């Protein structure tokens, strides 16, 4: 059917884990995308995979710089890049999409607004309270471990808040087709406000929202993980055909 | 395909015609009280509007394999309401409304008893009416009250909407606030929702510069819905 088409550019995917987490949460997703023929990198964000004491010293710019560095390096070998991420990794992906050319964005439960009410006073709180209990392993399926920190440094939580504000403000400048996976029950990104911010402000034309009815926040390790893998792969394949979905309709299968 | 409040079929005709050209069998019911005179609109109840749309659904369902629901503005709300009550294979709405910007609507229950009408529902830069759409130079407040009742009923029914949903949303829509679409997205149970942002359109986007984009995306979306086996199960109520 596509014998006479010019070959699609090779597609690279930058896929980031979330706040206090590690690539463990996104490795199965990365493997699934590699099996589809995409080149996938899963950067380890600064302050992660070491200790919460280390994380407490980091600014959100360091996380973004690491995501962007992975993007630049991947761009040297791939003709087109998709920005992807879980949770705060998704926030980084959206911020990148507002600054750099990407062919698509696919994210899972990204925060653009912090729901935790303590975040309102994080600037002051971080001087008084060093850490709060971790947000790890919000997963409905038993027996999963995302390998994240047991404690969240408040200073880092403050940095996360600043990142979400910057990313939300940047949304109008992002134009690539966007796919958002959203768990119907999420104990970390608890409200609909982040998704509403995306729908209200995203600069692109196409936003696809896929509800995950059987997962919590770390959906990439949860019951709906296969849905994420299959639908993101289909989404990315659709991008390389020029316009998401349009090729399906025209080929009249 | 459902037109909007105090509007007529011409507002959605380019959309309907485009889908007909793509091979769909399209019905665009004229809602009771519309297309004639504002005095005719005055006595109408929201169930008459929803009912007229559902009758059109019945007719189409009897002669086709898969039914899709579509609508502009209030017509979008009516399409969603129908999709909550009967199986459909997919839904497409343009600037769907569940509420107004105008604060006076909050007190419409009392206002309508002292004031019979208000000005026409209008936005600057709205496309010129095509043909004779009837005299809607005034809007009966009683009808606005019914519209509010309709919005409440639709809001209650949203959790029963499960079909794939495509929503077009103009960046600059002076009639329907962004909260309407956000509420719809938060409450429907559809597994797949697509939002197409229209950067160059006003409220009646179906008759604006991006009208052809709306047609193209709707046709492609409905085609994808038709190919999806779970959509077929959805559509026949299995």
Interface residues (C-beta under 8 A of the other chain):
Chain A: X192 X195 X196 X199 X200 X202 X203 X204 X205 X206 X207 X208 X209 X210 X211 X213 X245 X246 X248 X249 X252 X253
Chain B: X169 X178 X181 X182 X185 X186 X189 X190 X191 X192 X193 X194 X195 X196 X197 X198 X199 X216 X219 X220 X221 X223 X224 X227
